[in-house]
Amino acid sequence: MNFDSWDDLRVALAVARSGTVSAAAETLGVHHATVIRRIDGLEAQLGVKLFQRHPRGYALTEAGRALLKVAGEADERFAQLAAWIAGGSDRIEGELVVTSLPELADVVMPRLVRLMRQHPGLRVNYVTDVRLFRLDAGEAHVAIRAGRQPTEPDYVVRPMGTMRHPIYAAPEYIAARGEVTDIAGHPLAVLGPQARNAPLMRWLEDRADPAQIVLTASDEAAREAVIRAGLAIGPLSPSRAEGLVEVMALPEWESRLWLVTHVDLHRTPKVGAAVAVLRGS
């Protein structure tokens, strides 16, 4: 297949997403006969049927599902690339994609709010996920990572401070169980498997009996609910621990935070402004 077929693929994608030729034609701003001609031409070029025609519309065949899955992924990549290129604007406006771990929202959002007030033309897409987003593929303009310093060659990395991981207990828990001096014998609510390499989780792995773990949750609100109910002790962000008692906190549990940008966008005004605010400048 040559590059001339991409327009045909985009037409086929539109039909697959809408289910009818008329809806696809309206979305694309072309005549419905053009849609039919392009699909027929694409099927002839490939030598397979991509759609089953029926009175209610067009349904994908197995070959059509396979081809358009790949085409859809390529279409998304082009959209990400367009957003990435838009990050190079000389103006501090438009879309800004910032990715972070879910538990950092209490730290990050006040800073992003300040950025948005300073630059009303920004549209911030704040994405929280445990996976590492690829800046070189245009998935984000700025990534906030925890742990070891990133070493990708095309990334610019700046320190953003540290993240504390104290262990908290509810006052009622301490009243019932007494002072917590170590974790032995205490039920635990811990971070999910994606955080297994966090300093605190490595520390707990060496010292906690698996039978002590009554909750494993990536969602910090879930851990907070169990800890506040007095059912366990466990780590929380200090910003979520109002009314709880900090029972343990070791310096080696702290995780370093890093601001990561791509070298091609690092010096653009929009990305530079975001980095400055997120670093607390």
TARA-V746073 format. One record per pair of residues at least 4 apart in sequence whose C-alpha atoms are under 6 Angstrom apart, sorted by the first residue. I is the first residue (numbers start at 1). J is the second residue. Records with the same first field share a line. If there is no record, write none. Layout:
I: J, J
This chain:
8: 38
14: 24
15: 19, 20, 21, 24
18: 23, 24
19: 57, 58
20: 57, 58
22: 32
25: 29, 30, 31, 32
43: 47, 48, 49
50: 60, 61, 63, 64
51: 58, 59, 60, 61
52: 58, 59
53: 58
60: 64, 65
64: 68
65: 69
68: 72
80: 138, 139
81: 138
84: 138
88: 265, 268
90: 269
92: 270
93: 121, 122
94: 122, 123
95: 123, 124
96: 124
97: 125, 140, 141
98: 126, 140, 142, 143
99: 126, 127, 128, 143
100: 128, 144
101: 128, 129, 130
102: 128
104: 108
105: 109
109: 113
111: 278
116: 120
134: 139
135: 139, 140, 262
142: 260, 261
143: 259, 260
144: 258, 259
145: 257, 258
146: 256, 257
147: 255, 256
154: 263
155: 261, 262, 263
156: 260, 261, 262, 263
157: 259, 260
158: 258, 259
159: 258
160: 257, 258, 279
161: 257
162: 255, 256, 257
163: 254, 255
164: 254
165: 235
166: 235, 248, 249
167: 234, 235, 246, 247, 248
168: 233, 234, 245, 246, 247
169: 233, 244, 245
170: 228, 230, 244
173: 177, 230
174: 178, 179
187: 212, 213, 232
188: 212, 213, 214, 232, 233, 234
189: 214, 215, 216, 223, 232, 234
190: 216, 234
191: 216, 217, 218
192: 216, 217, 218
196: 201
199: 253
200: 253
204: 208
224: 228
226: 231
227: 231, 232, 233
261: 266
262: 266
266: 271
267: 272
268: 272
269: 273
276: 281
277: 281
